[in-house]
Amino acid sequence: MKQRMSYASTMTYREGYHYIHEIMSEMRKVIVGKDTVVLKVLMGILAGGHVLLEDMPGVGKTTLALGFARTLGLDYRRIQLTPDVLPSDITGFSMYQKHTDSFVFHQGVAFCNLLLADEINRTSSKTQSALLELMEEGAVTIDGVTHTLPKPYCVIATQNPVGSVGTQMLPESQLDRFMLCLRMGYPDLESEVNILRGNSGNSAMEEVRQIVNADRLQAIQQLVADVYVDDAILRYIARLAAATRNHPLLRLGISPRGALALTAVVRAIALARGRDYVIPDDVSVVIGDVFQHRLMLHPKARMEHCTVADVLQQVISSVPVPDIQGNEQ
């Protein structure tokens, strides 16, 4: 593994690699048998993005967020998004104080390092928009005053794909704000036995050690941003995005924001694999998690019984894979 120093910090790539694996080791104490999903969530955080977890209740989404908050040493808050949650509950509000004859800003729940927005599809579209604007801008302006969110900042949002009564599904333009969309799924038999045995849950959460703090996490994020991506890989990602825009079975392809998101995540994957440069295999690891929720099927795709995953696989197969020197195979 190359030893290249980040210009923005004194942390080496070897140290960043070590921290990632220490964090993963702590997360295994509370999330059993889901290393791939946990790693991808961590990659989203290190890439400076936000993560959407779309899955059944009770599979450990809240535990995952709390576990990351503890081992990353982050200020953590959770909000249950229901129809009566107001945008001001998220962003904050100004209140007049008579004794000072002035307005005082009261922070909303979003002012933390790691926010778990539970069941984002069950709140109103106005509240969803307020949260998504904060995610994009990293700040909110109220009464002409801009209030900046703490750094680092990450939102882990969840939504239950079963039961649509009383829900407000996120439109595609808002789904695009999430760097990754993941599904944890049910545990396998042995993992569930370990959970029942008591090797996961509230008692295990107390055993999770803090590995980094907010400052050190930002140093790792800077390492990720400095990971080298060859022009051949950038062209590969751009061709994949272009192929989705031109596919006859897709009504909505990947935006430049989606291509940027994939580039950011593959940098994090490379660091987690002990490299300071990206290879094509890093792209294949996360392309589905970055692209699928951004794609919209054409009606004729449903007539042909094609899923988004099927079409994406066609796209991947149609684009030549470069080697690390940039020569197409």
Disulfide bonds with the S-S distance in Angstrom:
none
